[in-house]
Amino acid sequence: QVQLVESGGGLVQAGDSLRLSCAASGHTFSSYNIGWLRQVPGKEREFVARIRWSDGSTNYADSVKGRFTISRDNAKNTVYLQMNSLKPEDTAVYYCAARREYFQWAYWGQGTQVTVSS
């Protein structure tokens, strides 16, 4: 069973940085994508970034390009989201998720709150 555990959220000021971590276990992830999505109360969950485990290719939402970087550590089975130049509109619960290539996001972590004050 795939398990994803996020950590690293918190309260920061606009312009600060945070790094989120997602520890993945329970499966071999070579055929998976690991991603970060976020949700604000009353709104739909939105895509932030994803990384293909096999080759490290990435893509990002336009709203975070140039500010956020997703990466992986194969030895630790961990995916990171480095968030720089944070803005108040980045405030959300951030979820780590996993999916097989061409499938929907199927596995989810419990979420971690990121709050950016102005």
N, CA, C and O of each residue as an XYZ file, in Angstrom:
472
protein
N       0.851     -1.185      0.000
C       0.000      0.000      0.000
C       0.895      1.245      0.000
O       1.806      1.377      0.818
N       0.614      2.137     -0.924
C       1.398      3.363     -1.019
C       1.081      4.268      0.163
O      -0.084      4.493      0.491
N       2.114      4.777      0.791
C       1.944      5.753      1.861
C       2.775      6.981      1.552
O       3.930      6.882      1.136
N       2.172      8.133      1.760
C       2.838      9.407      1.526
C       2.683     10.247      2.780
O       1.572     10.435      3.275
N       3.796     10.751      3.292
C       3.770     11.541      4.518
C       4.462     12.869      4.253
O       5.654     12.916      3.948
N       3.691     13.949      4.376
C       4.241     15.287      4.138
C       4.759     15.881      5.437
O       4.329     15.518      6.533
N       5.689     16.798      5.278
C       6.169     17.596      6.407
C       6.749     18.892      5.869
O       7.035     19.012      4.678
N       6.921     19.865      6.766
C       7.610     21.093      6.391
C       6.755     22.328      6.254
O       7.280     23.409      5.987
N       5.450     22.203      6.429
C       4.612     23.385      6.328
C       4.825     24.320      7.509
O       5.539     23.998      8.459
N       4.190     25.483      7.428
C       4.300     26.428      8.530
C       3.807     27.801      8.158
O       3.200     28.005      7.106
N       4.081     28.745      9.048
C       3.686     30.140      8.864
C       4.920     30.963      8.543
O       5.878     30.986      9.317
N       4.899     31.638      7.405
C       6.019     32.479      6.995
C       5.490     33.805      6.488
O       4.285     33.992      6.317
N       6.424     34.729      6.251
C       6.053     36.026      5.699
C       6.258     36.023      4.180
O       7.020     35.222      3.639
N       5.568     36.928      3.521
C       5.731     37.064      2.077
C       7.209     37.286      1.753
O       7.900     38.065      2.411
N       7.672     36.578      0.721
C       9.069     36.664      0.328
C       9.960     35.603      0.931
O      11.086     35.405      0.474
N       9.477     34.923      1.943
C      10.254     33.859      2.593
C      10.233     32.577      1.775
O       9.579     32.481      0.737
N      10.972     31.597      2.280
C      11.049     30.288      1.634
C      10.634     29.196      2.600
O      10.733     29.348      3.817
N      10.165     28.084      2.031
C       9.853     26.881      2.789
C      10.196     25.688      1.917
O      10.154     25.771      0.689
N      10.534     24.581      2.555
C      10.725     23.340      1.819
C       9.801     22.277      2.392
O       9.861     21.957      3.579
N       8.958     21.742      1.542
C       8.082     20.636      1.915
C       8.741     19.319      1.527
O       9.445     19.229      0.522
N       8.498     18.305      2.344
C       9.005     16.970      2.071
C       7.854     15.984      1.987
O       6.846     16.117      2.682
N       8.024     14.991      1.124
C       7.037     13.920      0.993
C       7.786     12.593      1.007
O       8.460     12.236      0.040
N       7.661     11.873      2.106
C       8.294     10.563      2.235
C       7.346      9.496      1.701
O       6.232      9.339      2.200
N       7.791      8.771      0.691
C       6.957      7.774      0.029
C       7.404      6.362      0.411
O       8.602      6.093      0.500
N       6.461      5.477      0.632
C       6.785      4.099      0.980
C       5.695      3.165      0.485
O       4.625      3.600      0.062
N       5.988      1.874      0.547
C       4.998      0.866      0.236
C       4.955      0.418     -1.201
O       4.117     -0.405     -1.572
N       5.849      0.948     -2.021
C       5.810      0.561     -3.432
C       7.135      0.939     -4.082
O       7.908      1.733     -3.546
N       7.372      0.363     -5.229
C       8.470      0.811     -6.071
C       7.920      1.894     -6.989
O       6.954      1.662     -7.716
N       8.526      3.067     -6.957
C       7.928      4.225     -7.608
C       8.496      4.530     -8.982
O       8.264      5.612     -9.520
N       9.229      3.602     -9.552
C       9.885      3.867    -10.821
C       8.899      4.178    -11.946
O       9.265      4.845    -12.915
N       7.668      3.713    -11.837
C       6.679      3.976    -12.890
C       5.653      5.023    -12.464
O       4.591      5.151    -13.074
N       5.979      5.759    -11.426
C       5.048      6.727    -10.865
C       5.489      8.166    -11.110
O       6.663      8.466    -11.328
N       4.496      9.030    -11.064
C       4.712     10.458    -10.898
C       4.343     10.815     -9.460
O       3.358     10.319     -8.915
N       5.138     11.667     -8.871
C       4.833     12.214     -7.550
C       4.591     13.703     -7.728
O       5.356     14.392     -8.404
N       3.535     14.186     -7.124
C       3.200     15.590     -7.331
C       2.790     16.282     -6.061
O       2.563     15.663     -5.021
N       2.702     17.594     -6.180
C       2.165     18.432     -5.122
C       0.946     19.161     -5.669
O       0.978     19.742     -6.754
N      -0.106     19.115     -4.905
C      -1.314     19.864     -5.211
C      -1.697     20.629     -3.968
O      -1.292     20.262     -2.865
N      -2.474     21.690     -4.127
C      -2.851     22.499     -2.973
C      -4.321     22.848     -3.031
O      -4.947     22.852     -4.091
N      -4.850     23.139     -1.861
C      -6.268     23.438     -1.766
C      -6.529     24.508     -0.736
O      -6.005     24.478      0.377
N      -7.356     25.458     -1.136
C      -7.841     26.511     -0.253
C      -9.297     26.200      0.061
O     -10.019     25.740     -0.823
N      -9.754     26.435      1.289
C     -11.154     26.142      1.617
C     -12.114     26.799      0.629
O     -11.998     27.983      0.312
N     -13.058     26.002      0.154
C     -14.059     26.514     -0.766
C     -13.653     26.475     -2.225
O     -14.436     26.827     -3.107
N     -12.418     26.043     -2.476
C     -11.940     25.953     -3.859
C     -11.504     24.532     -4.168
O     -11.246     23.733     -3.267
N     -11.426     24.232     -5.454
C     -10.975     22.911     -5.867
C      -9.466     22.780     -5.652
O      -8.718     23.757     -5.657
N      -9.063     21.529     -5.464
C      -7.642     21.269     -5.342
C      -6.960     21.586     -6.672
O      -7.474     21.230     -7.733
N      -5.811     22.251     -6.622
C      -5.138     22.630     -7.858
C      -3.731     22.061     -7.920
O      -3.048     21.911     -6.907
N      -3.324     21.750     -9.138
C      -1.998     21.206     -9.399
C      -0.935     22.277     -9.161
O      -1.108     23.442     -9.518
N       0.177     21.847     -8.543
C       1.303     22.749     -8.313
C       2.516     22.303     -9.127
O       3.069     23.080     -9.904
N       2.923     21.051     -8.943
C       4.125     20.549     -9.616
C       4.121     19.036     -9.560
O       3.458     18.431     -8.718
N       4.884     18.425    -10.485
C       5.032     16.979    -10.439
C       6.394     16.596    -10.993
O       7.001     17.326    -11.777
N       6.850     15.441    -10.568
C       8.113     14.901    -11.036
C       7.907     13.435    -11.408
O       7.270     12.677    -10.677
N       8.454     13.056    -12.546
C       8.405     11.661    -12.962
C       9.577     10.942    -12.305
O      10.735     11.315    -12.496
N       9.263      9.912    -11.533
C      10.321      9.283    -10.761
C      11.408      8.686    -11.643
O      12.584      8.740    -11.284
N      11.046      8.127    -12.771
C      12.006      7.378    -13.588
C      13.098      8.264    -14.177
O      14.265      7.873    -14.206
N      12.731      9.448    -14.643
C      13.735     10.276    -15.315
C      13.882     11.673    -14.721
O      14.694     12.469    -15.195
N      13.101     11.972    -13.686
C      13.239     13.268    -13.024
C      12.637     14.436    -13.778
O      12.833     15.587    -13.387
N      11.911     14.168    -14.849
C      11.306     15.288    -15.575
C      10.222     15.939    -14.716
O       9.565     15.282    -13.908
N      10.056     17.229    -14.912
C       9.144     17.996    -14.055
C       8.229     18.889    -14.881
O       8.527     19.220    -16.029
N       7.126     19.267    -14.283
C       6.364     20.379    -14.815
C       5.648     21.088    -13.667
O       5.437     20.525    -12.593
N       5.281     22.348    -13.931
C       4.791     23.242    -12.894
C       3.557     24.001    -13.360
O       3.356     24.224    -14.554
N       2.749     24.386    -12.402
C       1.678     25.332    -12.689
C       2.300     26.685    -13.015
O       3.348     27.047    -12.480
N       1.643     27.421    -13.895
C       2.174     28.733    -14.280
C       2.347     29.648    -13.075
O       3.261     30.472    -13.046
N       1.485     29.508    -12.092
C       1.504     30.410    -10.937
C       2.734     30.229    -10.055
O       3.039     31.102     -9.242
N       3.442     29.119    -10.201
C       4.605     28.869     -9.344
C       5.908     28.742    -10.133
O       6.975     28.621     -9.532
N       5.843     28.766    -11.446
C       7.057     28.636    -12.255
C       8.064     29.713    -11.893
O       7.722     30.888    -11.754
N       9.305     29.292    -11.743
C      10.361     30.228    -11.410
C      10.506     30.474     -9.920
O      11.502     31.056     -9.488
N       9.530     30.043     -9.120
C       9.596     30.227     -7.670
C       9.696     28.896     -6.924
O      10.369     28.806     -5.898
N       9.032     27.872     -7.436
C       9.012     26.563     -6.786
C       9.861     25.580     -7.589
O       9.940     25.659     -8.815
N      10.487     24.662     -6.878
C      11.269     23.608     -7.519
C      10.945     22.275     -6.871
O      11.025     22.133     -5.651
N      10.581     21.302     -7.686
C      10.324     19.954     -7.188
C      11.534     19.086     -7.507
O      12.119     19.184     -8.585
N      11.898     18.239     -6.557
C      13.051     17.366     -6.751
C      12.833     16.067     -5.989
O      11.897     15.953     -5.197
N      13.701     15.089     -6.232
C      13.558     13.811     -5.533
C      14.910     13.331     -5.066
O      15.949     13.662     -5.636
N      14.867     12.539     -4.010
C      16.045     11.849     -3.497
C      15.727     10.367     -3.562
O      14.962      9.847     -2.749
N      16.324      9.689     -4.541
C      16.011      8.268     -4.743
C      16.356      7.431     -3.526
O      15.607      6.527     -3.156
N      17.480      7.727     -2.908
C      17.936      6.915     -1.777
C      16.978      7.010     -0.593
O      16.814      6.049      0.159
N      16.354      8.159     -0.432
C      15.454      8.365      0.695
C      13.988      8.191      0.304
O      13.105      8.305      1.155
N      13.720      7.916     -0.970
C      12.333      7.817     -1.452
C      11.519      9.044     -1.026
O      10.387      8.934     -0.555
N      12.120     10.182     -1.205
C      11.505     11.433     -0.752
C      11.479     12.446     -1.887
O      12.434     12.574     -2.652
N      10.375     13.154     -1.978
C      10.213     14.241     -2.937
C      10.114     15.547     -2.168
O       9.476     15.620     -1.118
N      10.744     16.561     -2.697
C      10.766     17.863     -2.041
C      10.093     18.914     -2.922
O      10.078     18.812     -4.149
N       9.544     19.913     -2.264
C       9.056     21.089     -2.967
C       9.694     22.301     -2.302
O       9.312     22.700     -1.202
N      10.663     22.870     -2.983
C      11.312     24.088     -2.491
C      10.496     25.274     -2.975
O      10.310     25.466     -4.177
N      10.015     26.062     -2.036
C       9.153     27.193     -2.367
C       9.853     28.484     -1.967
O      10.089     28.733     -0.785
N      10.179     29.292     -2.951
C      10.845     30.572     -2.720
C       9.912     31.720     -3.084
O       8.917     31.531     -3.783
N      10.241     32.888     -2.609
C       9.468     34.096     -2.915
C       7.982     33.861     -2.690
O       7.153     34.164     -3.547
N       7.666     33.326     -1.541
C       6.277     32.979     -1.261
C       5.384     34.209     -1.215
O       5.796     35.287     -0.787
N       4.154     34.019     -1.666
C       3.162     35.086     -1.714
C       1.961     34.688     -0.862
O       1.739     33.497     -0.642
N       1.194     35.638     -0.385
C      -0.004     35.291      0.386
C      -0.944     34.356     -0.372
O      -1.620     33.527      0.238
N      -0.989     34.483     -1.677
C      -1.872     33.612     -2.463
C      -1.369     32.172     -2.551
O      -2.058     31.309     -3.095
N      -0.186     31.907     -2.027
C       0.300     30.525     -1.932
C      -0.249     29.819     -0.695
O      -0.057     28.615     -0.528
N      -0.920     30.553      0.154
C      -1.495     29.958      1.357
C      -2.501     28.883      0.988
O      -3.437     29.129      0.227
N      -2.303     27.686      1.535
C      -3.160     26.543      1.208
C      -2.697     25.344      2.024
O      -1.658     25.381      2.683
N      -3.491     24.285      1.964
C      -3.027     22.971      2.417
C      -2.378     22.305      1.212
O      -2.985     22.186      0.148
N      -1.147     21.878      1.396
C      -0.390     21.251      0.317
C      -0.410     19.735      0.510
O      -0.103     19.224      1.588
N      -0.775     19.035     -0.552
C      -0.869     17.589     -0.530
C       0.163     16.972     -1.475
O       0.369     17.438     -2.596
N       0.788     15.933     -0.996
C       1.623     15.099     -1.843
C       0.738     14.006     -2.425
O      -0.128     13.468     -1.735
N       0.956     13.680     -3.694
C       0.124     12.672     -4.346
C       0.969     11.840     -5.291
O       2.038     12.263     -5.733
N       0.471     10.646     -5.592
C       1.185      9.740     -6.492
C       0.217      9.166     -7.510
O      -0.951      8.915     -7.211
N       0.722      8.965     -8.711
C      -0.087      8.320     -9.747
C       0.830      7.605    -10.723
O       1.985      7.978    -10.926
N       0.275      6.578    -11.307
C       0.986      5.937    -12.412
C       0.883      6.845    -13.637
O      -0.026      7.667    -13.739
N       1.815      6.686    -14.549
C       1.805      7.478    -15.777
C       0.468      7.299    -16.479
O      -0.014      6.175    -16.618
N      -0.126      8.380    -16.916
C      -1.378      8.429    -17.677
C      -2.617      8.151    -16.835
O      -3.722      8.092    -17.374
N      -2.458      7.978    -15.524
C      -3.600      7.754    -14.643
C      -3.864      8.991    -13.788
O      -3.070      9.931    -13.767
N      -4.980      8.972    -13.094
C      -5.317     10.057    -12.174
C      -4.503      9.921    -10.890
O      -3.969      8.854    -10.588
N      -4.419     10.998    -10.155
C      -3.790     10.948     -8.832
C      -4.587      9.978     -7.969
O      -5.791     10.149     -7.780
N      -3.915      8.966     -7.450
C      -4.611      7.876     -6.765
C      -4.273      7.777     -5.284
O      -5.064      7.255     -4.498
N      -3.115      8.271     -4.908
C      -2.664      8.163     -3.526
C      -2.349      9.557     -3.003
O      -1.784     10.398     -3.703
N      -2.735      9.772     -1.741
C      -2.625     11.119     -1.173
C      -2.032     11.065      0.218
O      -2.270     10.124      0.975
N      -1.253     12.091      0.548
C      -0.828     12.275      1.916
C      -1.891     12.998      2.701
O      -2.972     13.290      2.189
N      -1.579     13.285      3.955
C      -2.569     13.893      4.843
C      -2.638     15.405      4.679
O      -3.585     16.033      5.153
N      -1.664     15.990      4.026
C      -1.653     17.431      3.800
C      -0.865     18.176      4.864
O      -0.789     17.748      6.016
N      -0.285     19.290      4.465
C       0.442     20.155      5.392
C       0.088     21.606      5.090
O       0.060     22.023      3.932
N      -0.181     22.366      6.142
C      -0.643     23.743      5.970
C       0.543     24.672      5.722
O       1.548     24.633      6.432
N       0.398     25.500      4.706
C       1.345     26.580      4.439
C       0.568     27.888      4.505
O      -0.418     28.073      3.791
N       1.016     28.782      5.357
C       0.372     30.077      5.511
C       1.408     31.165      5.284
O       2.449     31.197      5.941
N       1.110     32.060      4.342
C       2.019     33.151      4.010
C       1.342     34.465      4.372
O       0.307     34.814      3.804
N       1.917     35.180      5.304
C       1.327     36.452      5.735
C       1.929     37.600      4.941
O       3.084     37.551      4.519
N       1.121     38.632      4.748
C       1.586     39.786      3.954
C       2.282     40.810      4.822
O       2.734     41.839      4.321
